Amino acid sequence: MNEDLWERDSEVVDMIRELSNVVRDAVRPHLGSATAKGIEGHGASGDATFSIDNIAEREVEEFLSGRGDIAYYTEDRGLVVLGEPEHILVIDPIDGTRPAAAGLESCCVSIAVAGFNPDPEVLTLKDVFLGLVREIKNEATFMALKGSGARIEIEGSKVVPGLSQKTELNDIFWTAGFRGRPAEPLVTVIGELIDLSSVDGGCFDLGSATFSITRVVKGEMDVYVDVGQRMADESEAVRNEFLEVGHGAILNNYPYDLSAAALIAEEAGAVVSDAYGRRLGTYPLIPRGDGGQMSSIVSATPVLHQEVLRQVERGIARLRARYGGR
């Protein structure tokens, strides 16, 4: 680990740590409460904004409004530029809103940092140099600095990333997201993998991309699979089902869901790609209009990653046969 890089960027590291603490402390008392579940509108992505989201968003806004020159992008507020910033923060104040509203542990604060550009739309995920994921219910923080590895702190103690070494699919523990994805087409794609691993392993929907990906970093899970955006791209009929389920919006993962966690996973040694097998670095960091959604697969080992991609290709072939292609 290059400690010199951490020292060089210590000011922004300290700032995002403090911001994550502030958001966590504000949200924690509301986890699982009846008031947390109220829907107060829809964010820039088209997803529902729950009352607990607004609590977190207000904390971000208040914290950064007094920090001088800074730019940030959040799910509900969109892009905010204050003064002449050096950095831009891509923040999901609560990744895993529904688990948070239900009082479950799979909810996190996610913050990614890149150098600011006057035209933020030219920024891509490869420009992210710092990422932080902080669990809200538990005392666990994951951080990564590009080129300097990943760090995990659990209840004040440093923990080494512990990726599994599995290479076979039959006994993997893995996660997939169902929120906003039409169930029948999704199971058409990943159903074979669900069946293959359902006895000797297990498939879970944890309700948060960042929480799921950091489970791979800890070694608790072997793979995270999200094929949603590829499905919407492959078939017009399936895309229409996404729009129906999402109440007129495509609700797959966005850069604020993945940018911090993807960097952490890569720096910890995991393999990260989209559902085509391409690296995520070319995807835009700041969504353009109602776009910006992406698929993602995060695997503990390269061999396992290739096996999952083969299963995805088989599933996409079934999808095309059933729903037609573009």
FIMI-297311 format. One line per 2 residues: number of its first residue (from 0); their letters; for each residue y, z, x of C-alpha. Coordinates in pm, 1 decimal, decimal comma. Example, Ala and Ser with C-alpha at 12.3 -4.5 7.8 and 13.67 -1.06 7.14 Angstrom:
2
0> AS> -450,0:780,0:1230,0  -106,0:714,0:1367,0
# end
This chain:
326
0> MN> 0,0:0,0:0,0  340,3:-96,9:139,1
2> ED> 546,3:221,1:106,6  852,0:45,1:249,9
4> LW> 869,7:-177,4:-58,7  852,6:125,6:-288,5
6> ER> 1133,0:289,5:-91,0  1343,1:-27,1:-100,6
8> DS> 1321,1:-43,2:-480,3  1326,3:332,9:-536,7
10> EV> 1643,8:326,9:-747,6  1506,5:90,4:-1012,7
12> VD> 1165,4:260,4:-993,4  1326,2:596,2:-1067,1
14> MI> 1531,1:448,3:-1350,6  1236,6:297,6:-1538,4
16> RE> 1032,7:613,8:-1488,0  1316,0:814,3:-1641,7
18> LS> 1352,9:565,1:-1927,7  981,2:582,8:-2004,7
20> NV> 1000,9:963,1:-2008,0  1294,6:959,6:-2248,0
22> VR> 1120,6:722,7:-2490,3  791,7:913,6:-2470,6
24> DA> 960,8:1247,6:-2538,6  1147,3:1105,5:-2838,0
26> VR> 841,2:939,5:-2991,7  577,4:1207,4:-2932,8
28> PH> 686,2:1445,8:-3211,3  656,4:1163,0:-3465,3
30> LG> 305,0:1045,5:-3375,2  90,6:1037,1:-3688,7
32> SA> 367,0:1155,7:-3920,5  408,8:1012,4:-4269,1
34> TA> 765,4:902,6:-4191,8  650,7:706,9:-3883,8
36> KG> 467,8:458,9:-4105,1  767,4:336,9:-4305,8
38> IE> 855,7:-30,7:-4254,7  1226,0:-85,7:-4191,4
40> GH> 1238,6:-459,7:-4131,4  1108,0:-716,4:-3885,7
42> GA> 1177,0:-765,5:-3516,0  1260,0:-1076,3:-3315,9
44> SG> 888,1:-1166,5:-3307,0  852,8:-1146,4:-3685,8
46> DA> 629,3:-841,5:-3662,2  695,4:-542,4:-3886,4
48> TF> 934,9:-279,3:-3749,8  805,3:66,6:-3835,1
50> SI> 1025,0:375,3:-3849,2  871,0:500,3:-3526,9
52> DN> 974,6:171,6:-3357,5  1338,0:235,8:-3446,1
54> IA> 1322,5:581,9:-3288,2  1203,7:429,0:-2962,4
56> ER> 1446,8:135,5:-2973,9  1744,2:370,6:-3023,5
58> EV> 1640,6:573,0:-2718,3  1627,6:258,9:-2506,0
60> EE> 1968,4:145,9:-2629,0  2132,4:484,6:-2570,1
62> FL> 1976,7:528,1:-2226,3  2073,3:184,4:-2094,3
64> SG> 2419,5:170,5:-2250,5  2538,1:425,1:-1994,1
66> RG> 2371,9:264,3:-1692,4  2643,5:15,1:-1599,2
68> DI> 2544,3:-344,4:-1525,7  2201,6:-406,0:-1674,0
70> AY> 2019,2:-663,2:-1887,0  1722,8:-589,7:-2107,5
72> YT> 1505,0:-750,9:-2371,1  1313,7:-558,3:-2637,2
74> ED> 1091,3:-663,5:-2923,9  1337,5:-560,5:-3194,2
76> RG> 1678,7:-593,5:-3026,0  1623,3:-919,2:-2838,5
78> LV> 1831,5:-990,8:-2525,7  2117,6:-757,2:-2430,4
80> VL> 2335,5:-822,6:-2121,6  2577,1:-552,8:-2001,5
82> GE> 2824,9:-645,5:-1727,2  2693,7:-836,0:-1425,2
84> PE> 2338,2:-713,7:-1384,0  2110,9:-738,8:-1082,8
86> HI> 1793,3:-681,6:-1284,5  1654,5:-755,9:-1627,8
88> LV> 1413,5:-515,5:-1797,9  1157,2:-651,4:-2044,0
90> ID> 1064,8:-354,4:-2260,7  819,9:-281,5:-2535,8
92> PI> 929,8:70,5:-2633,6  601,9:120,3:-2819,5
94> DG> 314,3:-112,8:-2748,9  62,3:2,5:-3005,4
96> TR> 295,5:86,2:-3292,0  14,5:116,3:-3543,7
98> PA> -189,6:359,2:-3330,5  131,8:556,6:-3273,4
100> AA> 201,4:569,9:-3646,1  -157,0:688,1:-3699,2
102> GL> -129,4:952,6:-3426,5  -385,0:789,3:-3193,7
104> ES> -366,3:783,7:-2814,2  -359,6:405,8:-2764,2
106> CC> 18,2:364,6:-2757,4  237,6:310,2:-2453,1
108> VS> 586,9:243,6:-2324,5  584,2:-84,0:-2130,2
110> IA> 861,0:-189,1:-1888,7  866,6:-493,8:-1660,8
112> VA> 1148,9:-568,9:-1415,4  1262,3:-903,7:-1273,1
114> GF> 1572,5:-1021,8:-1093,4  1844,4:-1125,5:-1337,9
116> NP> 1930,0:-1491,3:-1389,0  2241,9:-1603,4:-1582,1
118> DP> 2004,3:-1834,4:-1768,1  1727,4:-1585,3:-1855,1
120> EV> 1518,8:-1855,5:-2019,6  1427,4:-1995,2:-1675,0
122> LT> 1255,3:-1668,6:-1580,9  875,1:-1659,0:-1593,2
124> LK> 613,8:-1387,8:-1557,3  581,0:-1464,4:-1186,3
126> DV> 938,7:-1331,9:-1145,5  829,0:-981,1:-1249,6
128> FL> 820,9:-761,3:-938,5  781,9:-416,8:-1095,5
130> GL> 579,5:-295,1:-1391,5  528,8:40,4:-1561,3
132> VR> 303,9:144,6:-1848,6  333,2:504,2:-1967,9
134> EI> 101,2:648,4:-2227,8  288,4:831,0:-2503,0
136> KN> 29,3:1081,0:-2621,8  -129,5:1151,8:-2282,0
138> EA> 14,2:1231,0:-1938,4  -76,2:901,7:-1772,0
140> TF> 144,8:646,3:-1596,7  48,7:312,7:-1439,8
142> MA> 287,5:133,6:-1203,1  276,1:-169,5:-975,8
144> LK> 515,2:-324,5:-727,1  444,4:-687,0:-644,7
146> GS> 265,2:-712,3:-313,1  227,0:-336,7:-283,3
148> GA> -62,9:-248,7:-514,2  -97,6:-37,4:-825,8
150> RI> -50,9:336,7:-874,0  -195,6:565,1:-1139,7
152> EI> -76,6:918,0:-1213,9  -270,1:1133,7:-1460,5
154> EG> -138,4:1482,3:-1538,2  57,5:1480,0:-1213,8
156> SK> -232,6:1374,1:-991,1  -269,8:1036,0:-823,3
158> VV> -579,1:841,8:-926,9  -718,1:535,5:-751,3
160> PG> -776,7:228,4:-973,4  -1147,7:218,2:-1053,0
162> LS> -1239,7:-130,1:-1174,3  -1602,3:-179,2:-1272,1
164> QK> -1826,0:-416,9:-1079,1  -2008,8:-566,2:-1376,3
166> TE> -2101,8:-932,8:-1375,0  -2322,7:-962,8:-1686,5
168> LN> -2197,4:-989,1:-2045,3  -2473,3:-806,6:-2231,3
170> DI> -2359,8:-455,0:-2135,9  -1983,2:-490,3:-2108,8
172> FW> -1737,6:-257,3:-2276,5  -1445,9:-472,6:-2385,0
174> TA> -1147,5:-486,8:-2614,9  -999,1:-750,6:-2842,9
176> GF> -700,0:-748,7:-3074,6  -720,3:-824,4:-3448,6
178> RG> -362,4:-743,8:-3556,1  -202,5:-1059,2:-3696,4
180> RP> -511,4:-1270,1:-3622,0  -706,9:-1422,8:-3911,7
182> AE> -1043,0:-1246,4:-3900,5  -1285,0:-1528,0:-3985,1
184> PL> -1152,5:-1780,0:-3728,8  -1128,9:-1505,0:-3466,3
186> VT> -1490,0:-1400,5:-3517,4  -1588,6:-1767,8:-3505,6
188> VI> -1461,3:-1769,3:-3145,9  -1564,6:-1426,0:-3018,7
190> GE> -1853,3:-1343,3:-3254,8  -2122,6:-1449,3:-3006,0
192> LI> -1973,1:-1220,2:-2742,8  -1954,1:-935,2:-2996,4
194> DL> -2322,8:-976,7:-3081,5  -2426,5:-1013,1:-2718,3
196> SS> -2265,4:-682,3:-2615,9  -2292,3:-475,5:-2932,8
198> VD> -2603,2:-273,9:-2838,0  -2596,9:-225,7:-2460,0
200> GG> -2216,1:-235,9:-2444,5  -1940,5:-231,1:-2706,1
202> CF> -1640,4:-413,8:-2850,3  -1326,3:-222,3:-2948,4
204> DL> -986,9:-295,2:-3105,2  -758,7:-33,3:-2948,5
206> GS> -440,9:-166,1:-3109,8  -241,7:-210,2:-2786,9
208> AT> -260,1:-480,6:-2520,6  -112,0:-256,4:-2251,0
210> FS> -346,2:31,8:-2329,8  -642,7:-207,8:-2331,2
212> IT> -550,0:-366,3:-1998,5  -493,7:-31,2:-1830,7
214> RV> -843,8:71,6:-1949,7  -973,9:-212,0:-1730,7
216> VK> -765,5:-77,4:-1440,3  -917,7:269,5:-1490,9
218> GE> -1271,6:133,0:-1520,8  -1318,7:252,9:-1878,5
220> MD> -1338,5:-105,9:-2002,8  -1466,2:-416,6:-1827,5
222> VY> -1268,4:-689,6:-2005,4  -972,9:-743,9:-2238,1
224> VD> -994,6:-1060,6:-2448,4  -714,3:-1211,6:-2657,3
226> VG> -776,1:-1570,9:-2763,2  -526,2:-1573,6:-3050,0
228> QR> -266,4:-1816,8:-2919,6  -523,0:-2064,8:-2794,0
230> MA> -677,3:-2063,2:-3141,1  -339,8:-2137,5:-3300,9
232> DE> -282,0:-2418,2:-3048,9  -624,4:-2575,3:-3100,0
234> SE> -623,5:-2622,7:-3478,9  -350,8:-2685,6:-3734,2
236> AV> -564,8:-2531,2:-4007,9  -612,1:-2215,2:-3799,7
238> RN> -241,1:-2206,4:-3717,1  -166,3:-2207,3:-4088,5
240> EF> -400,2:-1910,6:-4131,5  -210,4:-1725,3:-3858,4
242> LE> 113,2:-1792,2:-4047,4  -39,1:-1663,0:-4367,8
244> VG> -170,0:-1343,9:-4210,0  157,8:-1293,1:-4020,8
246> HG> 374,2:-1339,6:-4331,9  525,7:-1657,5:-4190,9
248> AI> 514,2:-1566,8:-3819,8  261,1:-1620,4:-3540,9
250> LN> 190,4:-1265,5:-3422,0  5,4:-1307,4:-3095,4
252> NY> 103,7:-1128,0:-2774,4  446,3:-1185,2:-2623,3
254> PY> 580,0:-1136,4:-2268,1  697,0:-783,6:-2350,5
256> DL> 335,5:-700,3:-2440,3  183,8:-837,1:-2120,2
258> SA> 433,3:-867,6:-1834,2  406,8:-511,7:-1699,0
260> AA> 36,1:-465,1:-1765,8  -56,4:-804,0:-1617,2
262> LI> 119,4:-720,0:-1290,2  -48,0:-377,9:-1279,5
264> AE> -390,7:-532,7:-1341,1  -346,0:-800,4:-1076,0
266> EA> -218,2:-552,7:-817,9  -519,4:-331,1:-895,1
268> GA> -756,3:-621,8:-824,2  -839,6:-745,0:-1174,4
270> VV> -848,3:-1113,4:-1269,4  -579,6:-1216,5:-1519,9
272> SD> -546,5:-1550,6:-1698,7  -480,1:-1704,8:-2035,8
274> AY> -770,5:-1813,8:-2258,2  -778,7:-2150,3:-2080,1
276> GR> -831,1:-1980,4:-1743,2  -474,8:-2047,3:-1621,0
278> RL> -266,9:-1777,0:-1452,7  12,0:-1626,7:-1661,9
280> GT> 287,5:-1673,9:-1403,3  423,3:-1995,7:-1553,4
282> YP> 479,5:-1848,1:-1901,6  842,1:-1769,9:-1994,5
284> LI> 944,4:-1407,2:-1952,7  1213,3:-1423,2:-2222,7
286> PR> 1080,6:-1585,6:-2543,4  1255,7:-1900,2:-2658,2
288> GD> 1330,9:-1894,8:-3030,4  1016,2:-1799,9:-3220,9
290> GG> 790,2:-1908,2:-2931,9  665,9:-1730,3:-2620,8
292> QM> 325,8:-1621,0:-2748,9  34,0:-1635,8:-2507,0
294> SS> -337,3:-1566,9:-2491,1  -482,1:-1350,2:-2215,7
296> IV> -807,2:-1241,3:-2057,5  -825,0:-956,2:-1805,3
298> SA> -1156,3:-894,3:-1628,1  -1272,3:-643,2:-1370,5
300> TP> -1450,0:-904,7:-1156,0  -1414,8:-1280,8:-1093,4
302> VL> -1776,8:-1347,5:-1193,3  -1732,0:-1163,1:-1522,8
304> HQ> -1407,9:-1350,6:-1586,3  -1583,2:-1686,6:-1554,5
306> EV> -1861,8:-1572,7:-1786,2  -1609,3:-1466,5:-2050,4
308> LR> -1424,3:-1797,6:-2019,4  -1752,2:-1982,3:-2076,2
310> QV> -1806,9:-1780,3:-2392,4  -1452,8:-1859,7:-2506,3
312> ER> -1511,5:-2233,3:-2455,8  -1828,5:-2212,3:-2667,1
314> GI> -1631,0:-2025,5:-2934,1  -1346,2:-2278,3:-2932,4
316> AR> -1601,2:-2558,2:-2979,5  -1732,2:-2374,8:-3288,0
318> LR> -1374,8:-2330,9:-3410,5  -1300,2:-2702,7:-3380,9
320> AR> -1624,3:-2792,5:-3554,6  -1546,1:-2562,1:-3846,5
322> YG> -1168,2:-2596,5:-3883,6  -1087,9:-2923,7:-3707,7
324> GR> -867,5:-2978,8:-3403,4  -513,4:-3090,3:-3359,1
# end
